[in-house]
Amino acid sequence: MKNIQTLDQIKDKYYGKVGTPERDRLENELEALRIGFKIRSAREKLHMTQEQLAERVDKKRTFISKVENDGENITLRTLYDIVERGLGGHLHISFEL
């Protein structure tokens, strides 16, 4: 039988346990990618172009492209505008301590 590992076990091995600086950096980058992917998926589901979404939130198309490909460094205000004004959705944010 093969030695099967979970994704968390692989991340532990290569990036350290949760709470270490390298692992936290990785998790933050992955979350930023998830945000961008969710925005792109919602936009495509609405049959909307990046240009159309950009116009709704007073941004350039290139900005929307950057957000979709790398959601990192987006402000909460801009995220709110994209989700609520641009896509007509509702933004819910949570955090853990």
C-alpha angles and dihedrals in degrees: 000000000000122000100252118194131192121236089251091054091051091048090049090053098047103028104024132247123316108281097037116116096245093047092046089052091051093048091049091051091049091050090051090052090049091053092051092047092050091050092050092046092050092047092050092046087056090049089238126147124226088248092056092049091047091053091052092055099035095247135120122263090242089059091054089049091052092049092050093049097040116011090188120121095021114142121234089241091056092045089051091049093050095047100038106028099025103038101021093236135124123253118219119184126190135172139190130224 
